[in-house]
Structure formats: C-alpha cells, structure tokens
Amino acid sequence: MTPILFYGLSKMVEIIGEAAYMITKEFKSIHPHLPWRQIEGMRHILVHGYYSISPDVLLDVIKNDIPPMIPILNDYLNEIRSSID
C-alpha cells in the first residue's frame, strides 16, 4: 500500500469515527446495533496513535467491519429523515 493510499484510507476511517463521536449518547443508547465505542476507539487511535497503525489492520477494518455497518446506518438515516418530514 502506498503511503498516500494509507493516509487517505486512515483519514476516511477517522472521519467515520469522528461522526460517531459527535452522535449524542441518547441516540446511541436507543440505537445499540453498532459498536459505537469501538468506532470511537478506532478514531482515537487514528488521531493520536497514527504511527502505530498497521496497514493490514486498517484494511481489515475497511473490508470486514465497515460493510456490515452500512445497512444499519442506512436504516438510521431513513429513520432520521422520516422524523424530519
């Protein structure tokens, strides 16, 4: 993996973690189907321990952990949209 690809992918996963970090505790408690603490923990590691991140671990998260979260996140977004309309 090239350094620029590594840092780009790291930043994308960091942004996911930052978004999770900004969600209210109330929302997280009502929507426990995602590993909120682990998502936030990954963000903290990427922000504060970026020098210790293994490209293999990062790719594993991207390939295996994020895809199953997408349908759950889509459900949450649809729920939020329907409450606004």
C-alpha positions in Angstrom: 0.0 0.0 0.0 1.4 3.4 -0.9 1.8 6.0 1.8 -0.8 8.3 0.2 -3.4 5.5 0.0 -2.7 4.5 3.6 -3.1 8.1 4.8 -6.2 8.6 2.7 -7.9 5.4 3.9 -6.9 6.3 7.5 -8.5 9.7 7.2 -11.7 8.2 5.8 -12.0 5.8 8.8 -11.1 8.6 11.1 -14.0 10.7 9.7 -16.4 7.8 10.4 -15.1 7.7 14.0 -15.4 11.4 14.3 -19.0 11.3 13.1 -19.8 8.5 15.6 -18.1 10.6 18.4 -20.4 13.5 17.7 -23.6 11.5 17.9 -25.5 12.0 21.2 -25.4 9.4 23.9 -29.2 9.3 23.8 -29.2 8.3 20.1 -26.5 5.7 20.8 -28.5 4.2 23.6 -31.6 4.0 21.5 -29.6 2.5 18.6 -27.3 -0.1 20.1 -26.8 -2.1 16.9 -23.5 -0.6 16.1 -20.2 -0.9 18.2 -20.1 2.8 19.0 -17.3 2.5 21.5 -15.1 0.6 19.1 -15.8 3.0 16.2 -14.8 5.9 18.5 -11.8 4.0 19.8 -10.6 3.4 16.3 -10.9 7.2 15.7 -8.8 7.9 18.8 -6.1 5.5 17.7 -6.0 7.0 14.2 -5.9 10.6 15.6 -3.5 10.0 18.5 -1.6 6.9 17.6 -1.4 7.1 13.8 2.3 6.0 13.9 1.2 2.6 15.3 -1.5 1.7 12.8 -0.8 -1.4 10.8 -1.9 -1.2 7.1 -3.2 -4.8 7.5 -5.4 -3.8 10.4 -6.7 -0.8 8.6 -7.6 -2.8 5.6 -9.2 -5.5 7.7 -11.4 -2.8 9.3 -12.3 -1.4 5.9 -13.1 -4.8 4.3 -14.7 -6.7 7.2 -16.0 -4.2 9.8 -17.4 -1.3 7.8 -19.5 -3.1 5.1 -21.9 -4.8 7.7 -22.5 -1.4 9.3 -23.7 0.3 6.0 -27.3 -1.2 6.1 -27.7 -0.3 9.8 -26.5 3.2 9.1 -28.9 3.5 6.1 -31.8 2.4 8.4 -30.8 5.1 11.0 -30.6 7.7 8.2 -34.1 6.7 6.9 -35.4 6.9 10.5 -34.0 10.4 10.9 -35.3 11.5 7.5 -38.8 10.2 8.3 -38.9 12.0 11.6 -38.0 15.3 9.9 -40.7 15.0 7.2 
